[in-house]
């Protein structure tokens, strides 16, 4: 069993009191409002750098596609947008007016990308962003090209080449403690992409941190594990909602469920792990591993499908028996925390168990898809 602290619920004001007073409608309303608020957290990422620096390729890789138009690039999550900004210091975007012209205030942080040494204008931009108290990160792109070039003319190790490039970038930036990340957009699972993800995880507010995590490409097993942990926190809310909201009987189970909310949650799980049809097809194109091969390692009944009410209810009923094998102690510890009346406990426990089973199965499938794609 996982560490109990891994999924400790955040108490929502008014929910426990409403349940104690048998105001199930009030409790359900507060939970829905909270979940909607969490779902609608926006994140705007500014990607800037000179033309040819690799901005578009980076955005493509982040989104899991090959080609795109310039401008705003939405991810699978409509609240997360990657903005391909023009380079600073051009005729139309002079350095002194740059932040005003690109609409500085709407961006949560900036990635300044270069495929060679960072220029004077990159440093000016970083200084302006710092003055405005917003975070920025330097991304040295096309590292795979540099390594191949170095290997063709010397016997220097990859580690020495990376150290040389990093030190050169820091030296020419000339600002205090710059964060420089070395990347290849064609090999995000290598080099510093994971380090950038960990840095953003530390420095973003929690709500925006989770929003970013859910759209992060699965570049390593740790990212998938973090997604699972973040999603698990909401299971008790969904289970409470199913116990308190209007009843829709699930065949084979003595439980009441708000089906629309649960379908939305499971759909979110599937997309967060990159197990929807569109994400799998994009992964197949990028890795040259066929969609069929990726699909064949998946066992979850809700992955790589359109999750309709009929599919969800069928999967929920089928998984009910398997989920019953999960220990009750993990679930029962939430009941006094959220104040669920005894009469609702069965609905709560059953829904929590099934959703937890679905989440675990999807996380395992995501790990298998990642392993298959990287073969």
C-alpha distance (Angstrom), angle and dihedral (degrees) to the residues before:
residue distance angle dihedral
X1 . . .
X2 3.80 . .
X3 3.79 123.3 .
X4 3.84 105.8 -79.6
X5 3.79 90.5 -132.7
X6 3.81 90.2 61.6
X7 3.78 91.5 77.1
X8 3.79 105.2 24.6
X9 3.80 108.3 152.7
X10 3.77 124.5 -119.0
X11 3.80 107.3 -127.6
X12 3.79 114.2 -121.2
X13 3.82 112.6 -144.5
X14 3.78 112.7 -107.6
X15 3.81 99.1 11.4
X16 3.80 98.5 99.5
X17 3.80 91.9 44.7
X18 3.80 92.3 48.7
X19 3.80 91.8 51.5
X20 3.81 92.5 48.1
X21 3.80 88.5 53.1
X22 3.83 91.2 48.4
X23 3.81 89.3 -114.3
X24 3.81 93.5 142.0
X25 3.80 92.6 160.4
X26 3.80 90.8 55.4
X27 3.80 92.2 47.7
X28 3.82 91.4 48.6
X29 3.80 91.4 49.0
X30 3.82 92.8 52.6
X31 3.81 92.8 47.7
X32 3.81 92.3 48.7
X33 3.81 91.3 49.4
X34 3.79 90.6 50.5
X35 3.81 93.6 48.5
X36 3.82 91.7 47.0
X37 3.79 90.1 50.6
X38 3.80 91.1 51.4
X39 3.81 91.2 47.3
X40 3.81 93.2 51.3
X41 3.81 99.4 52.6
X42 3.81 106.5 131.1
X43 3.79 126.6 -143.7
X44 3.81 124.4 -170.3
X45 3.80 117.6 -169.7
X46 3.80 119.3 -166.1
X47 3.81 115.4 -147.1
X48 3.79 112.5 -168.6
X49 3.79 138.0 167.0
X50 3.78 141.7 110.7
X51 3.78 121.6 -53.7
X52 3.82 110.0 -82.8
X53 3.80 93.8 23.3
X54 3.80 92.0 118.3
X55 3.82 100.8 -99.6
X56 3.79 95.1 135.5
X57 3.80 92.9 44.7
X58 3.80 90.8 51.1
X59 3.80 91.6 50.3
X60 3.80 90.1 47.0
X61 3.80 90.9 52.8
X62 3.80 93.0 46.2
X63 3.81 90.5 52.1
X64 3.79 94.1 40.3
X65 3.81 96.1 -120.1
X66 3.80 135.7 114.3
X67 3.78 106.7 -137.3
X68 3.78 135.9 17.9
X69 3.76 142.7 163.4
X70 3.78 122.2 -98.7
X71 3.78 121.5 -98.0
X72 3.78 128.0 43.0
X73 3.79 114.4 8.3
X74 3.81 115.0 -163.9
X75 3.79 119.4 -154.5
X76 3.82 126.0 -142.2
X77 3.80 84.5 -82.5
X78 3.84 104.9 69.4
X79 3.81 90.5 -149.9
X80 3.82 93.6 62.5
X81 3.80 117.5 74.5
X82 3.81 129.9 178.5
X83 3.81 109.6 -153.0
X84 3.81 117.1 -151.9
X85 3.79 99.8 -151.5
X86 3.82 125.7 -166.6
X87 3.78 117.3 -105.5
X88 3.78 119.3 -89.8
X89 3.80 120.2 -108.9
X90 3.81 99.9 34.8
X91 3.79 124.0 130.9
X92 3.79 92.3 -98.8
X93 3.79 95.2 39.1
X94 3.84 108.8 38.6
X95 3.80 116.6 -173.5
X96 3.81 95.8 -113.9
X97 3.83 92.9 56.2
X98 3.79 99.8 29.9
X99 3.80 102.1 106.3
X100 3.80 92.1 45.8
X101 3.81 92.9 48.2
X102 3.82 94.6 50.3
X103 3.81 93.7 44.7
X104 3.82 100.6 -109.3
X105 3.81 97.4 -167.6
X106 3.80 96.9 66.0
X107 3.82 96.4 60.1
X108 3.80 123.0 90.8
X109 3.81 93.8 -159.7
X110 3.81 141.5 -15.7
X111 3.80 132.1 -121.3
X112 3.81 110.8 -159.4
X113 3.81 108.1 -159.0
X114 3.80 130.0 -162.7
X115 3.80 132.4 164.6
X116 3.83 93.0 -157.2
X117 3.77 132.0 17.9
X118 3.79 116.5 -24.8
X119 3.80 111.2 -105.0
X120 3.79 133.3 -131.5
X121 3.80 90.1 -100.8
X122 3.82 90.7 54.1
X123 3.80 88.9 55.6
X124 3.82 91.8 47.0
X125 3.78 90.0 51.4
X126 3.81 92.5 49.5
X127 3.79 90.8 50.3
X128 3.81 91.4 50.6
X129 3.81 92.0 48.3
X130 3.81 91.0 48.7
X131 3.79 90.5 50.4
X132 3.82 88.4 54.1
X133 3.84 89.1 52.0
X134 3.78 96.7 -117.7
X135 3.81 125.0 131.6
X136 3.79 122.8 -109.8
X137 3.79 134.4 -179.3
X138 3.80 131.3 -162.9
X139 3.80 116.2 -131.4
X140 3.80 118.1 -164.6
X141 3.80 102.6 -158.5
X142 3.83 135.6 -161.3
X143 3.80 92.8 37.0
X144 3.80 90.9 154.4
X145 3.84 88.8 63.6
X146 3.81 91.3 52.2
X147 3.79 92.7 50.1
X148 3.81 92.5 50.4
X149 3.81 91.1 47.5
X150 3.81 92.4 50.0
X151 3.80 92.7 47.1
X152 3.80 90.3 54.1
X153 3.81 93.6 58.4
X154 3.81 105.1 29.8
X155 3.80 144.3 20.3
X156 3.81 92.4 -120.0
X157 3.82 113.4 141.3
X158 3.77 121.8 -113.9
X159 3.80 90.1 -113.1
X160 3.80 92.3 54.6
X161 3.80 91.3 48.3
X162 3.81 91.7 51.1
X163 3.81 91.9 47.8
X164 3.81 90.7 49.6
X165 3.82 92.5 50.8
X166 3.81 93.2 45.9
X167 3.81 93.3 48.6
X168 3.80 90.9 47.0
X169 3.81 91.6 52.3
X170 3.80 93.4 48.7
X171 3.81 92.2 46.9
X172 3.79 94.5 52.0
X173 3.80 94.6 44.3
X174 3.77 91.1 63.6
X175 3.82 95.1 -164.2
X176 3.79 129.0 119.0
X177 3.82 116.0 -83.7
X178 3.82 99.2 -22.7
X179 3.82 116.2 -164.6
X180 3.81 106.4 -130.0
X181 3.81 121.6 -177.8
X182 3.80 122.0 -167.6
X183 3.80 113.5 -146.2
X184 3.76 148.1 169.2
X185 3.78 113.2 -154.8
X186 3.81 88.8 -154.9
X187 3.82 91.9 54.6
X188 3.80 107.1 35.0
X189 3.81 90.6 159.9
X190 3.80 88.8 66.3
X191 3.81 133.5 63.1
X192 3.84 120.1 7.7
X193 3.80 106.7 -24.7
X194 3.82 91.5 101.4
X195 3.80 89.8 48.2
X196 3.82 89.8 53.2
X197 3.80 90.1 50.0
X198 3.81 90.8 51.3
X199 3.81 91.3 48.2
X200 3.81 92.4 51.5
X201 3.80 89.2 46.9
X202 3.80 89.6 58.5
X203 3.79 97.1 43.6
X204 3.80 105.7 39.6
X205 3.83 121.5 82.6
X206 3.82 111.0 -98.0
X207 3.80 96.8 -105.7
X208 3.81 92.7 50.3
X209 3.80 90.7 40.8
X210 3.79 91.2 60.4
X211 3.81 91.9 43.6
X212 3.81 89.7 55.7
X213 3.80 92.9 43.6
X214 3.80 92.4 56.5
X215 3.83 92.5 57.2
X216 3.80 95.8 40.8
X217 3.81 112.9 116.0
X218 3.80 113.1 -111.4
X219 3.79 96.0 -108.7
X220 3.79 95.6 156.5
X221 3.83 140.5 4.9
X222 3.80 91.8 -99.0
X223 3.82 93.0 63.8
X224 3.81 89.9 53.7
X225 3.81 91.0 49.3
X226 3.80 90.9 50.9
X227 3.80 91.0 50.8
X228 3.79 90.3 51.5
X229 3.80 92.1 50.0
X230 3.83 93.1 48.5
X231 3.81 93.1 47.7
X232 3.80 92.6 46.4
X233 3.80 91.4 64.3
X234 3.82 90.4 68.9
X235 3.80 96.2 51.2
X236 3.78 94.7 88.4
X237 3.82 90.3 52.2
X238 3.79 91.8 52.0
X239 3.80 90.7 46.7
X240 3.80 91.3 49.6
X241 3.77 90.0 48.8
X242 3.79 92.2 51.3
X243 3.80 90.0 51.3
X244 3.79 94.2 47.4
X245 3.80 104.6 34.9
X246 3.80 131.8 81.4
X247 3.79 111.1 -58.2
X248 3.79 124.1 -107.1
X249 3.84 108.2 172.9
X250 3.80 115.8 -127.9
X251 3.84 113.1 -146.1
X252 3.77 112.0 -109.1
X253 3.81 95.8 10.4
X254 3.78 131.8 87.2
X255 3.79 93.3 -137.3
X256 3.80 138.5 110.7
X257 3.77 117.7 -136.2
X258 3.78 137.2 -175.8
X259 3.80 90.2 -135.0
X260 3.81 98.8 -169.6
X261 3.82 93.0 55.2
X262 3.80 93.2 45.3
X263 3.80 92.4 47.9
X264 3.80 88.5 52.0
X265 3.80 90.7 50.0
X266 3.81 94.7 49.0
X267 3.82 90.5 46.0
X268 3.81 87.4 53.2
X269 3.82 89.9 51.1
X270 3.81 91.2 52.0
X271 3.83 93.8 49.0
X272 3.81 93.7 43.9
X273 3.82 89.9 56.7
X274 3.83 91.9 44.8
X275 3.81 92.4 -118.0
X276 3.80 98.9 128.3
X277 3.81 117.4 108.9
X278 3.81 95.5 -106.3
X279 3.81 94.2 50.3
X280 3.79 92.5 47.2
X281 3.81 91.9 49.8
X282 3.80 91.2 50.0
X283 3.80 89.8 49.2
X284 3.80 89.7 50.5
X285 3.82 90.9 53.9
X286 3.81 93.6 47.9
X287 3.81 96.6 45.8
X288 3.83 101.3 33.5
X289 3.79 88.5 -127.1
X290 3.79 106.9 128.9
X291 3.79 122.3 -111.8
X292 3.80 89.0 -122.0
X293 3.82 91.8 55.5
X294 3.81 91.0 49.9
X295 3.79 92.3 45.7
X296 3.81 92.2 49.8
X297 3.82 93.4 65.7
X298 3.82 92.5 54.5
X299 3.82 119.6 95.9
X300 3.82 103.0 170.5
X301 3.81 112.0 111.5
X302 3.82 91.4 -142.9
X303 3.83 99.0 50.0
X304 3.82 122.4 98.5
X305 3.81 91.2 11.3
X306 3.77 139.2 97.6
X307 3.79 102.8 -103.1
X308 3.80 104.8 -132.7
X309 3.79 125.2 173.8
X310 3.80 90.4 -103.4
X311 3.83 93.5 50.7
X312 3.79 92.1 46.3
X313 3.80 95.5 49.5
X314 3.80 91.0 46.7
X315 3.82 92.3 49.6
X316 3.81 91.2 44.0
X317 3.81 91.7 53.5
X318 3.82 93.7 43.9
X319 3.78 93.3 48.8
X320 3.77 93.7 46.3
X321 3.80 92.2 84.4
X322 3.80 94.4 46.5
X323 3.79 92.3 45.1
X324 3.79 89.3 53.9
X325 3.77 87.7 70.6
X326 3.82 89.8 67.5
X327 3.81 113.9 100.6
X328 3.81 113.7 -96.5
X329 3.81 94.7 -144.1
X330 3.82 92.7 78.1
X331 3.79 91.3 55.1
X332 3.78 100.2 37.3
X333 3.80 93.3 59.5
X334 3.82 89.5 68.2
X335 3.80 95.6 55.8
X336 3.85 98.0 78.6
X337 3.81 90.6 40.5
X338 3.78 95.1 59.3
X339 3.79 94.6 32.9
X340 3.80 98.7 -123.1
X341 3.82 112.6 177.6
X342 3.80 115.5 -118.7
X343 3.80 91.3 -111.8
X344 3.81 89.7 62.3
X345 3.79 96.8 44.5
X346 3.80 96.1 94.2
X347 3.81 92.4 52.7
X348 3.79 90.6 46.8
X349 3.80 95.6 48.1
X350 3.80 95.0 44.8
X351 3.80 94.7 47.9
X352 3.80 92.3 45.3
X353 3.78 92.1 50.0
X354 3.80 94.5 49.3
X355 3.81 94.2 45.7
X356 3.80 90.2 46.9
X357 3.81 89.8 50.5
X358 3.83 90.8 50.1
X359 3.81 91.1 48.1
X360 3.81 93.4 49.3
X361 3.80 91.7 47.1
X362 3.80 92.6 50.2
X363 3.81 91.5 48.4
X364 3.80 90.3 51.8
X365 3.81 90.5 48.2
X366 3.81 90.6 50.5
X367 3.80 90.1 53.5
X368 3.81 90.9 50.6
X369 3.82 92.4 47.8
X370 3.81 90.4 50.3
X371 3.79 91.5 50.2
X372 3.80 91.0 48.4
X373 3.81 93.1 47.6
X374 3.81 93.0 51.1
X375 3.81 95.8 48.9
